[in-house]
Amino acid sequence: MSMRLRQTFQAAALTAALTGCHGSADTPAIAARGRYLGIGVFSAGSLWSRLAVRPPANPAAATTADDEHVIVVVDSQTGEIRECGDYSGVCTSFNPWTRVIAADQTAPVKLTKRAADLSHEAGSGGSQAR
């Protein structure tokens, strides 16, 4: 797992834990800002294109290989963390307390290749397209 992705998951877990806590009466309501709060926008790493998700029905539609960025948000009501591709719209979810997103898209996600495989291919000169 890349350092950036690991940091994202750590930030997501911390945010989920803190979001699950009920604030005191003097804590301002988050709902005034909207339900979903931005965690950040990150470059889509090489593993993002390897998510084992259903291909789009329309052959012209973007896939995870086309995504340049991953947008990460937290649902302030449930604590669910979502990571979504900027072009494909494919989202994964991180929330051990609920199953509101498709079962094949919950963390840990399934990959068609592992980071070690990609590193080995890059190191041996075997460059393969995403």
Beta strands, then each sheet from edge to edge (+ up, - down):
strand 1: 36-43
strand 2: 69-75
strand 3: 81-85
strand 4: 91-94
sheet 1: 1+ 2- 3+ 4-
end
